């Protein structure tokens, strides 16, 4: 009896969609590598005060522009600040920008796309034409325009990047909602008296989350790149805070005499963006039933 019960429990576990997702995901070695890198970055960001060997804002002009050494593993910048410490603290800002900007664009984009796809008609036309207008502008230029209107600073950079990314999520959600709004379970929900908000929230959106999750993961890497671009131009994080793009911008004048100033922040951006892209590809492969073996 106990053996039969154990067999039934194992059979139920094998049918679990989360277990099936994890089995599919972990087969992708590149995605697992991306996940491990991101977990390491999160740990570094959380424990930055204990990991960083120096105060990342403290200047020491006598040792400025020093190459990597035993005392400063990644060298020092033009003000004598330890680059390793600034790269470590920069992980906090970059991850925060990526997550918060995508969360903002997701919240607004999902609402707009869900209402446009579910109701259609003039509501769909108004929302989608507004999204088309925003998509007509290059994202970085549009983000710069919002920064000019909002002013410099990290919070304003998050808002600008989040607003620029709204059309992508709105169009993805709209297309997904259009494909499921006439399905039998939606019709059944209408028949039992559920209102539109209940149908959208409980029956439509849960069934279109897979492409949204994948796009959001890839969107974090794009947000980090856009934040680095704004920081490079001096529009994002302001001194003495450490942000990888701002570090590239402040060190570009010494790129030939002290290339380490821009090399290590650039490597940090590359690794982080690559990790998110690998994770996004792995999520796509694991969540899309058409790609499952």
C-alpha positions in Angstrom: 0.0 0.0 0.0 2.8 2.4 0.9 4.6 1.5 -2.3 1.6 2.3 -4.4 1.1 5.6 -2.5 4.7 6.6 -3.2 4.3 5.7 -6.9 1.2 7.9 -7.1 3.0 10.8 -5.4 5.9 10.5 -7.8 3.5 10.4 -10.7 1.8 13.6 -9.5 5.2 15.3 -9.1 6.2 14.3 -12.6 3.0 16.0 -13.9 3.8 19.2 -12.0 4.2 22.0 -14.6 6.9 23.7 -12.4 8.9 20.5 -12.2 8.6 20.0 -15.9 9.7 23.6 -16.5 12.7 23.1 -14.3 13.7 19.9 -16.0 13.5 21.6 -19.4 15.3 24.7 -18.2 18.2 22.9 -16.5 19.0 21.0 -19.7 20.0 24.4 -21.2 23.6 24.8 -20.0 23.9 28.4 -21.3 20.7 29.4 -19.4 22.0 27.7 -16.2 25.3 29.6 -16.6 23.3 32.9 -17.0 21.3 32.0 -13.8 24.5 31.3 -11.8 26.1 34.6 -12.9 23.0 36.5 -12.0 22.8 34.9 -8.6 26.4 35.8 -8.0 25.7 39.4 -9.0 22.8 39.6 -6.7 24.9 38.3 -3.8 27.6 40.8 -4.6 25.1 43.6 -4.7 23.5 42.6 -1.4 26.8 42.2 0.4 28.7 45.0 -1.3 29.6 46.8 2.0 31.3 43.7 3.3 32.9 42.6 -0.1 34.2 46.0 -1.3 37.8 46.5 -0.1 37.6 50.3 0.0 35.1 53.1 0.4 33.8 53.5 -3.1 33.3 57.3 -2.8 36.6 58.0 -1.0 39.2 59.9 -3.2 42.9 59.5 -2.9 44.6 61.7 -5.5 48.2 60.6 -4.8 47.3 57.1 -6.2 45.1 58.2 -9.1 45.2 56.3 -12.4 47.2 53.5 -10.9 47.1 50.2 -12.9 45.9 47.0 -11.2 48.1 45.9 -8.3 48.0 43.9 -5.1 46.6 46.9 -3.2 44.0 47.8 -5.9 43.2 44.7 -7.9 41.5 46.6 -10.7 43.4 49.8 -10.3 42.2 53.3 -9.4 40.3 56.0 -11.3 41.2 59.7 -12.0 40.3 60.6 -8.4 42.2 57.7 -6.8 39.1 55.7 -6.0 39.3 51.9 -6.0 37.7 50.6 -9.2 36.9 47.2 -7.8 34.9 48.8 -5.0 33.0 51.0 -7.5 32.3 48.1 -9.8 30.9 46.1 -6.9 28.6 48.9 -5.8 27.7 49.6 -9.4 26.0 46.2 -9.5 23.5 47.5 -7.0 22.5 50.4 -9.2 22.5 48.5 -12.5 20.3 45.7 -11.1 18.0 48.2 -9.5 17.6 50.2 -12.7 16.9 47.1 -14.7 14.4 45.6 -12.3 12.5 48.8 -11.4 12.3 50.1 -15.0 11.0 46.8 -16.3 8.5 46.6 -13.4 7.2 50.1 -14.3 6.9 49.3 -18.0 5.3 45.9 -17.2 2.7 47.3 -15.0 1.5 50.0 -17.4 2.1 47.9 -20.6 0.1 44.9 -19.3 -2.8 47.1 -18.4 -2.8 48.9 -21.7 -2.3 45.8 -23.8 -4.9 43.8 -21.9 -7.6 46.4 -22.3 -6.7 47.0 -25.9 -6.8 43.3 -26.8 -9.9 42.4 -24.7 -12.2 45.3 -25.7 -10.9 46.1 -29.2 -12.7 48.8 -31.1 -11.9 52.4 -30.5 -10.1 51.6 -27.2 -7.7 49.3 -29.1 -7.2 52.0 -31.8 -6.4 54.8 -29.4 -4.0 52.8 -27.2 -2.2 51.1 -30.1 -1.8 54.4 -32.1 -0.3 56.0 -29.0 2.1 53.0 -28.8 2.9 53.4 -32.5 3.8 57.0 -32.0 6.2 56.1 -29.2 7.7 53.3 -31.3 8.4 55.7 -34.1 11.2 57.3 -32.0 14.5 55.5 -31.3 14.3 54.3 -27.6 17.5 56.0 -26.5 16.5 59.4 -28.0 13.1 59.1 -26.4 14.7 58.3 -23.1 17.0 61.3 -23.4 14.0 63.5 -24.2 12.2 62.3 -21.0 15.4 62.9 -19.0 15.6 66.4 -20.3 12.0 67.0 -19.1 12.4 65.2 -15.8 15.9 66.2 -14.9 19.0 64.2 -14.1 19.2 61.5 -11.4 18.7 57.8 -10.9 15.0 57.9 -10.1 14.3 59.9 -13.2 16.4 57.6 -15.3 14.3 54.6 -14.1 11.1 56.4 -15.0 12.4 57.4 -18.4 13.6 53.9 -19.3 10.4 52.4 -18.0 8.2 54.7 -20.1 10.2 54.1 -23.2 9.7 50.3 -22.9 5.9 50.4 -22.4 4.9 49.9 -26.1 6.8 46.6 -26.4 5.0 45.0 -23.5 1.6 46.5 -24.5 1.9 45.0 -28.0 3.0 41.6 -26.7 0.1 41.5 -24.2 -2.4 42.7 -26.8 -1.4 40.0 -29.3 -1.6 37.3 -26.7 -5.0 38.5 -25.4 -6.4 38.5 -28.9 -5.4 34.9 -29.3 -7.1 33.7 -26.1 -10.1 36.0 -25.5 -12.5 33.8 -27.5 -11.4 30.5 -26.0 -13.9 28.2 -24.3 -12.8 29.0 -20.7 -13.3 32.7 -21.3 -16.7 32.1 -22.7 -17.5 29.9 -19.7 -16.4 32.6 -17.3 -18.8 35.0 -19.1 -21.6 32.5 -18.9 -21.3 32.1 -15.1 -21.4 35.9 -14.6 -17.8 37.0 -14.2 -17.2 40.7 -15.0 -14.6 41.9 -17.4 -12.0 42.7 -14.8 -12.4 39.2 -13.3 -12.1 37.6 -16.7 -9.0 39.6 -17.6 -7.3 39.1 -14.2 -8.2 35.5 -13.5 -8.6 33.8 -16.9 -6.8 35.9 -19.6 -3.6 37.3 -18.2 -2.5 34.0 -16.4 -2.6 32.3 -19.8 -0.4 34.9 -21.6 2.3 35.3 -19.0 4.9 33.1 -20.6 6.0 35.5 -23.4 5.7 38.4 -21.0 8.2 36.7 -18.6 10.6 36.0 -21.3 10.5 39.5 -22.7 10.8 41.1 -19.3 14.0 39.1 -18.6 15.4 40.3 -21.9 14.1 43.8 -21.1 16.2 44.0 -18.0 19.3 43.7 -20.0 18.1 46.4 -22.4 17.3 48.7 -19.4 20.8 48.2 -18.0 22.3 49.1 -21.3 20.1 52.2 -21.6 21.0 53.2 -18.1 24.6 52.8 -18.9 24.2 55.0 -22.0 22.4 57.7 -20.0 25.1 57.5 -17.3 27.8 57.8 -19.9 26.2 61.1 -21.1 26.0 62.3 -17.5 22.2 62.2 -17.4 21.7 59.2 -15.0 23.4 58.6 -11.7 25.3 61.6 -10.5 28.7 61.7 -8.7 29.9 60.3 -6.4 27.6 57.3 -6.8 29.1 54.4 -8.7 27.3 53.3 -11.9 29.0 51.4 -14.7 27.9 53.7 -17.5 28.9 56.8 -15.5 32.3 55.2 -14.8 32.8 54.8 -18.6 31.9 58.4 -19.2 34.2 59.8 -16.5 37.1 57.6 -17.6 36.9 58.2 -21.4 39.4 61.1 -21.3 42.1 58.7 -19.9 41.2 55.7 -22.1 44.7 55.6 -23.8 46.8 56.5 -20.7 44.8 54.3 -18.3 42.6 51.9 -20.2 41.7 49.9 -17.1 39.4 52.7 -16.0 36.9 51.9 -18.8 37.8 48.2 -19.3 36.4 46.8 -16.1 33.1 48.7 -16.0 32.6 47.7 -19.6 33.3 44.0 -18.8 30.8 44.2 -15.9 28.1 45.6 -18.3 28.9 42.9 -20.9 28.7 40.0 -18.4 25.5 41.2 -16.8 23.7 41.8 -20.1 24.9 38.5 -21.5 23.7 36.7 -18.3 20.2 38.2 -18.7 20.1 37.3 -22.4 21.1 33.7 -21.7 18.5 33.4 -19.0 15.8 34.9 -21.2 16.7 32.4 -24.0 16.5 29.5 -21.5 13.1 30.7 -20.2 11.8 31.0 -23.8 12.9 27.4 -24.6 11.4 26.1 -21.4 8.1 27.9 -21.5 7.3 27.6 -25.2 5.8 24.1 -25.8 6.7 24.3 -29.5 10.4 24.2 -28.6 10.2 21.3 -26.2 11.6 18.0 -27.3 
